[in-house]
Amino acid sequence: MRHFRNTFPLIILLALWIVMLFSLMQIRRTLVPLEKLQEGTRQIGARHFESRVDVRSGDEFEALALSFNSMASQLGRQFHALETINDIDQAIFASLNRERIVDATLDHMPYLLPCECIAITLFGDADSSGRTQFRAVRTGQPRATLDTEVTPTDLQQLHEHPEVLAISEGETIPGFLLPLQETGMTSFLIVPIIVDTAVFAALVCAHGSALQLAADDIRQARQVADQLAVAFSNVQLIEALEDLHWGTLTALARAIDAKSAWTAGHSERVTNLSLRIGRAIGLSPKDLQIMQRGGLLHDIGKIGTPPTILDKPGKLDPEEMRIMQDHVRIGLRILEPVAGFREALPIVSQHHERFDGLGYPEGLAGENISLHARIFAVADCYDAMTSDRPYRKGLPKEKTLEIMTQGSGTQFDPKIVEVFIRLCAEDEGRPREQFSRAALAGQSG
């Protein structure tokens, strides 16, 4: 008993030490997977969805790690899909041009859907058959643009499947997909793009074998198609507003020209000629739009000019000339309140200024005159001289060019006259040097 009493505490202490040792080992065995899972969570929080947790404990922690890796993979795919869809949204809504919207979508879609070929077919007038533009992007290959035939039957089939239409290998495909079939595609997922209750276009995902898309892939394709429908609807609205805008300007120009039988079509002819000159000297699309807007209404001030002066068969007296010249100031006052015409006002106010400073109304000279107005001065003068007026018949083209060339550097900007003569030579199909010998002689003199 004495021996037992002496050894028992040691046995108890040894047992406690053994229990503590095994407890520490078990705790350590538990903490390592937890630390790995905790680090994996931090990686996911930092959007490193490709990171994985490696636990091989053979227990529930290993099963938990496998579930965690599966979750990370799914989150990575979903986050990548969201980023791609967001990029597509930004790209298509950043433009109001139909072709740019299609190009932007095709650039991003291969990163969203696991397809060999992505295509967007534009049907144009969705209620009739006709030729449609076909653009396809195949992974690893450059974009192609093809024409394909669309029939009312094709459109009806899409109307009957407004969400998605899946066509498996061996099934009959719509006619507008034949160009894709010729490239080796056999299975198709077609997502109709509906604009104003009509099938406007279709988003197509194609594959050379059986097409296997997850439900998430189909949902994302439908989401992109809905965004494209909104974008195309906006484009149509903008195009309709543009048509209304230019139609209104053209109607006003014709109304102005109709005040005198001698000026019918003058504003449109001068505008078209000025745009040709502008393109020839490399003006930007914005500048050309400003010129078109200002050109159609450059003579709007003639609304305030009496017909007796506009149609007078003889020379105007000084007072009548003052009234005629005042149409520039009247036009400026008419258009000044319209914010959209502010950039075009110099065309209205300066197209009768001369390069030598002897024009009206302000007597501006050289490059102090707007470039747009200098171009219009040439086009306006040419049309006026070649058209019949109540006090004279229109001059021949050669004679008009001779007079204008003689005015190069005084009445007109010589660079603009040079470009204008070249354009006239191109119209005649002759070299510029042979087009108007008298004009060139006048210029050199």
Secondary structure, 3 states (H helix, E strand, C coil): CHHHHHHHHHHHHHHHHHHHHHHHHHHHHHHHHHHHHHHHHHHHHCCCCCCCCCCCCCCHHHHHHHHHHHHHHHHHHHHHHHHHHHHHHHHHHCCCCHHHHHHHHHHHHHHCCCCCEEEEEECCCCCCCEEEEEEEEECCCCCEEEEEEECHHHHHHHHHCCCCEEECCCCCCCHHHHHHHHCCCCEEEEEEEEECCEEEEEEEEEECCCCCCCHHHHHHHHHHHHHHHHHHHHHHHHHHHHHHHHHHHHHHHHHHHCCCHHHCCHHHHHHHHHHHHHHHCCCCHHHHHHHHHHHHCCCHHHHHCCHHHHCCCCCCCHHHHHHHHCHHHHHHHHHCCCHHHHHHHHHHHHCCCCCCCCCCCCCCCHHHCCHHHHHHHHHHHHHHHHCCECCECCCCHHHHHHHHHHCECCCECHHHHHHHHHHHHHHHCCCHHHHCHHHHHHHHC
